[in-house]
Amino acid sequence: MNHSAPSNMDSHSEQTPGFGRRSFLRGSLGVLASGSLLPSSLLAAKSFSDGSEELKVGLIGCGGRGSGASVQALRADKGTKLVAMADAFSDRLERSLKYLLQTNVKDRIQVPKEHRFTGFDGYKKVLELVDVVILTSPPHFRPEHLAAAVAAGKHIFCEKPVAVDAPGVRSVFESCRKAKEKGLSLVSGLCWRYHNGMRATFDKIHEGAIGEIRTIQATYNTSGLWHRGFKKEWSEMENMVRNWIYYTWLSGDHIAEQHIHSLDKIAWAMKDEYPVRVTASGGRQVRTDPKYGNVYDHFNTVYEFKNGVKGFASCRQWNGAANDVSDHVYGTEGICHIFQHQIVGKHPWKFKGKHNSMYQAEHDALFASIRKGDPINNGDYMVKSTLMAIMGRMAAYTGKVISWDDAWNSKERLGPETYEWGPFKPKPVARPGITRFF
């Protein structure tokens, strides 16, 4: 199965001079807050506000995260049904469906064989059948899938990261703007933004409970992840897509695929102000076997903000090593230990409210917004936090200082020009000081 690679950027946006950090923060995505520039009567999404009409849900990307998100979507609204699924591989789709049919929402899993689509273009068929779509394929495909979903007028749950390169980020930026114009709800998989304890904690930081922020430390040190092995009957492309987390063109590397949660919290602490530049190091210390593709197994990054604040972020995926997933914000009047939801210092505080399932909460918010006719659009931070992760990877891969404008304007597009099951050689492992920035 084969189709041309997506056009990731409208030509006028590619050529707009000075479309860097400042205009990015204040420009088109300002529409997300200020409303559409076009008459709302021309843009209104289909209404489900009376609560009686069925919401048809589709899943694109049938891995563990997609399967879990499907259950959460159906639990969020009793008037939902999962009616269509797509994945590159039929075995993955059928495994997901088997799992879903064993859950407590199994009565609303109604996906006949003719609504199960495989291959690179199966997503198109799903979009013809649904009102809401869950996008959980490997991140490389997110810009194309999101653009198609918005063009088709679908409400969207979009997993992180939303792209693996700058052309993809620019494409998603434009799709988010169009979603706002159409009155579509778009909820991001940056799930900590929907956690009660986290929300209360960041509210306290923003209220000044630790004074002025001086520095931020974010750590995401974990064990290694899954590997599905290689089979002789699989082509090079199939082996890569089945083991997508180990290829930069598919995952963005683990600084984007996993560590983005930490980086998003750095930005959140800074009231969604994003860094002006980053320096970084990284490499492959443990996962040196060729089966691990071309990704790194550790990164250390220093993000610098306009006001001089620095965010120190590190991540690694090493088996047998100490794990640490934590974030700390240091201020002039105290320290906030993010995961403990606690502040120590001049104004001590600890969250004592009810904890919630953030995964469920994001779907609850999505479907409530659809029913109310009051759309959510998380596009602003999901786009910028993805770019923040990508610029950190760029700095580590090249050994260069990468500015926000450098990252935004990068012309490097990762991946093949067309998608087909056959031979495909990924780029070699990046070597700082040798690998070029584009």
Sequence and secondary structure as in RCSB ss.txt:
>XXXX:A:sequence
MNHSAPSNMDSHSEQTPGFGRRSFLRGSLGVLASGSLLPSSLLAAKSFSDGSEELKVGLIGCGGRGSGASVQALR
ADKGTKLVAMADAFSDRLERSLKYLLQTNVKDRIQVPKEHRFTGFDGYKKVLELVDVVILTSPPHFRPEHLAAAV
AAGKHIFCEKPVAVDAPGVRSVFESCRKAKEKGLSLVSGLCWRYHNGMRATFDKIHEGAIGEIRTIQATYNTSGL
WHRGFKKEWSEMENMVRNWIYYTWLSGDHIAEQHIHSLDKIAWAMKDEYPVRVTASGGRQVRTDPKYGNVYDHFN
TVYEFKNGVKGFASCRQWNGAANDVSDHVYGTEGICHIFQHQIVGKHPWKFKGKHNSMYQAEHDALFASIRKGDP
INNGDYMVKSTLMAIMGRMAAYTGKVISWDDAWNSKERLGPETYEWGPFKPKPVARPGITRFF
>XXXX:A:secstr
  EE    S HHHHT TT SHHHHHHSGGGHHHH  SS GGGT     TTS S EEEEEE  SHHHHHHHHHHHH
H TTEEEEEEEES HHHHHHHHHHHTTSTTGGGB   GGGEEESTTHHHHHHTT SEEEE S GGGHHHHHHHHH
HTT EEEE S   SSHHHHHHHHHHHHHHHHHT  EEES GGGG HHHHHHHHHHHHTTT SEEEEEEEEEE   
      TTS HHHHHHHTGGG HHHH  HHHHTTHHHHHHHHHHTTT   SEEEEEEE SS  SGGGTT  SEEE
EEEE TTS EEEEEEEE TTS  EEEEEEEETTEEEEGGGTEEEESS EE  S    HHHHHHHHHHHHHHHT  
 B HHHHHHHHHHHHHHHHHHHH S EEHHHHHH     S SEE SS         TTTS   
